[in-house]
Amino acid sequence: MKRFIQYVLLAIIACSTGVSAQVSTSKWQNQVLVIDGDGSDWGSLPRFFNAESNVQYEIRNDDRNLYLILRSTDRATQIQLLRAGFTIRFKVKSQPPAKFSIIFPPKNMIGTSHMRNNQYDRNQILVDKTTSRPNIQPIDSARLDGFQFESGIITSENKNANSICFAKSKENPQQTSYELQIPLRDIYGNDFVLAEISKMPIQLQVDINDLSKQTSRSSMSGRRGERGGRGMSGGMNGGMRGGGMNEMDGGGRMEGGEMGEGMAGGGEMGERSQMDESNRGGDFSMSRKSFNINFKLSTEN
């Protein structure tokens, strides 16, 4: 009887190991994908979905590029992506393993580092004309780490077909999408052979940063200060609140739904209203979320 139980336990462990080691396959992309944040040229909905983070995603490749799309229609996820930032990590299971990452910082951090280093560039800002009172918005940016030929900061303005580029949806307040294109040479070098590199599994991991009440207040306080305490009781009380908020100006919002600039037509106002409502309800927190998938490149053509 004991031996039978041991066999059963071994069988369960073997099955569990097989499930955890499951490797998906990237879908072959026949037509050119336009990296513009729209996502309509991907055709059907993304194949994969992570329930914890409410993120849909899809992986594709051709003989030159790896493509990735992240999509969410969940408002809380959109706010967290935008306000807290997130990181996309790739780990090629070669010998030794190769690691690469694309880091999307919190929206209120974009541009501030340049200002602190006295390297502020007026070309790095955009005017969001979708609101009745235009707000200065920094261009979406991300930081590359570990890639073979590209590193440092890139922006969504980059449309070079031979380089790493990304775009975020801007015209659909109900849905936030991030599209990415990564040349295979930036992962495997110039002399890669698709038939060979397709044998090496890749782990894709997405980490969405924690969003706390303090973070959301900091990123919104500047706009409240601009309103000069509007909506608060007048006199000294309103003036003090307006001034106190001013010094915490974060300068923007972030991915996910997308708010402000990332969201279409007045999404920024809707985001601010929802965030205010959440904060009035007590402590506001969205914990860190992470999901991953193992996949191999496709060689179908």
C-alpha positions in Angstrom: 0.0 0.0 0.0 2.8 2.4 0.9 4.6 1.6 -2.4 1.3 2.3 -4.3 1.0 5.7 -2.6 4.6 6.5 -3.5 3.9 5.7 -7.2 0.8 7.9 -7.1 2.8 10.8 -5.6 5.6 10.4 -8.2 3.0 10.4 -11.0 1.5 13.7 -9.6 4.9 15.3 -9.4 5.8 14.2 -12.9 2.5 15.7 -14.2 3.1 18.9 -12.3 6.6 19.2 -13.7 5.3 18.7 -17.2 2.7 21.5 -16.9 5.2 24.0 -15.4 7.7 23.2 -18.2 5.1 23.8 -21.0 6.5 25.9 -23.8 4.2 27.9 -26.1 5.1 28.9 -29.7 5.2 32.4 -31.1 2.8 32.9 -33.9 4.4 33.5 -37.3 3.7 37.1 -38.7 3.3 37.1 -42.4 2.4 40.8 -42.9 4.2 43.8 -41.7 3.0 45.1 -38.3 2.7 48.8 -37.9 3.9 49.7 -34.4 1.5 52.6 -33.7 -0.5 51.5 -30.6 -3.6 50.7 -32.6 -3.4 46.9 -32.6 -6.0 46.4 -35.3 -3.5 44.8 -37.7 -2.9 42.0 -35.2 -6.3 40.5 -36.2 -7.9 38.3 -33.5 -7.7 39.0 -29.8 -4.4 38.1 -28.0 -4.2 34.4 -27.3 -2.9 34.7 -23.8 -4.6 36.2 -20.7 -3.4 36.7 -17.1 -6.3 36.9 -14.8 -4.5 38.4 -11.8 -3.4 41.5 -13.7 -6.2 41.5 -16.3 -3.7 41.7 -19.2 -4.1 40.1 -22.5 -0.9 39.5 -24.6 0.3 38.0 -27.8 3.8 37.1 -29.1 4.7 36.9 -32.8 7.8 36.9 -35.0 9.0 36.8 -38.5 12.5 36.2 -39.8 13.7 39.6 -38.6 11.7 40.8 -35.5 10.0 39.7 -32.4 6.6 41.4 -31.7 4.7 41.8 -28.5 1.4 43.4 -27.6 0.0 44.0 -24.1 -3.7 45.0 -23.8 -6.0 45.7 -20.9 -9.6 46.9 -20.7 -9.6 46.9 -16.9 -9.5 50.5 -15.6 -7.6 49.6 -12.4 -4.9 47.9 -14.4 -4.7 50.8 -16.8 -4.1 53.2 -13.8 -1.5 50.9 -12.3 0.4 50.5 -15.5 0.4 54.2 -16.1 1.1 55.5 -12.5 3.4 52.8 -11.2 5.2 51.7 -14.3 6.1 48.2 -15.5 9.0 46.1 -16.8 9.1 43.6 -19.6 11.9 41.0 -19.2 13.2 38.4 -21.6 15.4 35.5 -20.7 16.8 33.3 -23.5 17.5 29.9 -22.0 20.9 29.5 -23.7 24.2 28.6 -22.2 24.8 30.9 -20.4 21.3 32.5 -20.3 20.9 35.9 -21.9 18.7 38.6 -20.2 17.1 41.7 -21.6 14.6 44.2 -20.3 12.5 47.1 -21.3 11.5 49.4 -18.4 8.5 51.7 -18.6 8.8 54.2 -15.8 5.9 55.8 -13.9 4.5 58.6 -16.0 5.3 61.2 -13.3 9.0 60.2 -13.5 9.4 60.8 -17.2 11.2 64.0 -18.0 12.0 64.9 -14.3 15.3 63.2 -14.4 16.4 65.3 -17.4 15.4 68.5 -15.5 17.3 67.5 -12.4 20.4 67.0 -14.6 19.9 70.3 -16.3 19.3 68.5 -19.5 15.7 69.3 -20.0 14.7 69.3 -23.6 11.7 71.1 -24.8 11.3 68.7 -27.6 10.5 66.0 -25.0 7.1 67.4 -24.2 3.8 67.4 -26.1 0.6 69.4 -25.6 -2.4 67.3 -25.0 -5.2 69.2 -26.9 -7.9 66.8 -26.0 -8.7 68.6 -22.8 -10.3 72.0 -22.4 -7.2 73.3 -20.7 -4.1 71.9 -22.5 -1.6 70.2 -20.2 2.1 69.6 -20.9 2.7 65.9 -21.4 6.1 64.2 -21.7 6.7 61.9 -24.7 6.3 58.2 -23.7 9.7 56.7 -23.1 11.3 53.4 -22.0 14.8 52.3 -20.9 16.6 49.4 -22.6 18.9 47.1 -20.8 21.0 44.2 -22.0 20.3 44.3 -25.7 23.2 43.8 -28.1 23.1 47.0 -30.1 20.7 49.4 -28.3 20.6 50.7 -24.8 19.5 53.7 -22.8 16.3 55.7 -23.3 14.0 55.4 -26.3 10.8 57.2 -27.0 7.6 56.4 -28.8 8.7 58.9 -31.4 11.2 56.3 -32.8 9.8 54.7 -35.9 13.0 53.2 -37.3 12.0 49.8 -38.8 15.4 48.4 -37.9 15.5 49.2 -34.2 13.6 48.5 -31.0 10.4 50.6 -31.0 7.1 50.8 -29.2 3.8 52.6 -29.3 1.0 53.1 -26.9 -2.7 53.4 -27.7 -4.0 57.0 -27.7 -7.5 57.0 -29.2 -9.5 54.3 -27.3 -10.3 55.2 -23.7 -11.8 51.8 -23.2 -8.7 49.9 -24.0 -4.9 50.4 -23.4 -2.4 48.7 -25.7 1.3 48.6 -25.9 2.9 47.3 -29.1 6.6 46.5 -29.3 9.0 45.5 -32.0 12.4 44.0 -31.1 14.9 43.1 -33.9 16.1 39.5 -33.4 19.7 40.7 -34.0 19.4 42.8 -30.8 18.9 39.5 -28.9 21.0 37.0 -30.9 23.5 39.1 -32.8 23.9 39.6 -36.5 24.7 36.1 -37.5 21.7 34.3 -36.0 20.0 31.4 -37.9 16.3 31.3 -37.2 16.2 27.5 -37.4 18.8 27.4 -34.6 17.6 30.1 -32.3 14.0 28.8 -32.5 15.2 25.8 -30.5 16.0 27.9 -27.5 13.1 28.6 -25.1 12.5 32.3 -24.1 10.9 33.3 -20.9 8.8 36.5 -21.1 8.0 38.1 -17.8 6.0 41.2 -17.1 6.3 42.9 -13.7 3.8 45.7 -12.9 5.0 47.9 -10.1 3.1 48.5 -6.8 0.8 51.5 -6.7 0.2 53.0 -3.3 -2.0 55.8 -2.1 1.1 58.0 -1.6 2.2 57.4 -5.2 -1.1 58.3 -6.7 -1.4 61.5 -4.5 2.1 62.6 -5.5 1.4 62.2 -9.3 -1.9 64.1 -9.0 -1.0 66.8 -6.6 0.4 69.2 -9.2 -2.8 69.3 -11.1 -4.8 69.9 -7.9 -2.4 72.8 -7.1 -3.0 74.2 -10.6 -6.7 74.4 -9.8 -5.7 76.6 -6.8 -7.8 74.6 -4.3 -10.9 74.8 -6.5 -13.7 72.7 -5.0 -12.3 73.2 -1.5 -13.6 75.5 1.1 -12.3 79.1 0.4 -10.1 81.4 2.4 -7.0 80.2 4.1 -7.9 76.6 4.0 -8.2 76.4 0.2 -5.1 78.5 -0.3 -3.0 76.4 1.9 -4.1 73.2 0.3 -3.5 74.5 -3.2 0.0 75.6 -2.3 0.9 72.4 -0.5 -0.1 70.3 -3.5 1.9 72.4 -6.0 5.3 71.3 -4.8 4.5 67.7 -5.5 3.7 68.0 -9.2 4.4 64.7 -11.0 3.7 65.9 -14.5 1.6 63.1 -15.9 0.0 59.7 -15.7 0.8 56.3 -17.0 0.0 53.1 -19.2 -2.8 50.7 -18.8 -5.9 52.4 -19.9 -4.3 55.0 -20.6 -4.7 58.0 -18.8 -4.2 61.6 -19.8 -2.2 61.6 -23.0 -2.4 57.8 -23.3 -6.1 57.9 -23.2 -8.3 59.2 -25.8 -10.4 62.3 -25.6 -10.5 63.5 -22.0 -9.5 60.2 -20.4 -7.2 62.2 -18.1 -10.2 63.8 -16.4 -11.9 60.5 -15.9 -8.8 59.0 -14.4 -8.4 61.8 -11.9 -12.0 61.5 -10.9 -11.7 57.8 -10.3 -8.4 58.1 -8.4 -9.9 60.8 -6.2 -12.9 58.6 -5.5 -10.6 55.7 -4.6 -8.6 57.8 -2.2 -11.7 59.1 -0.4 -12.6 55.5 0.3 -9.5 55.0 2.6 -6.1 53.4 1.9 -5.5 53.0 -1.8 -3.1 50.3 -2.9 -2.6 48.1 -5.9 0.0 45.4 -5.2 2.8 44.3 -7.5 1.7 41.9 -10.2 3.8 39.6 -12.3 3.2 36.9 -14.9 5.4 35.0 -17.3 5.3 32.5 -20.2 7.9 30.3 -21.8 7.8 30.2 -25.6 9.9 29.4 -28.7 10.1 31.4 -31.9 8.2 30.1 -34.9 10.0 29.1 -38.2 6.8 28.9 -40.3 6.8 31.0 -43.4 
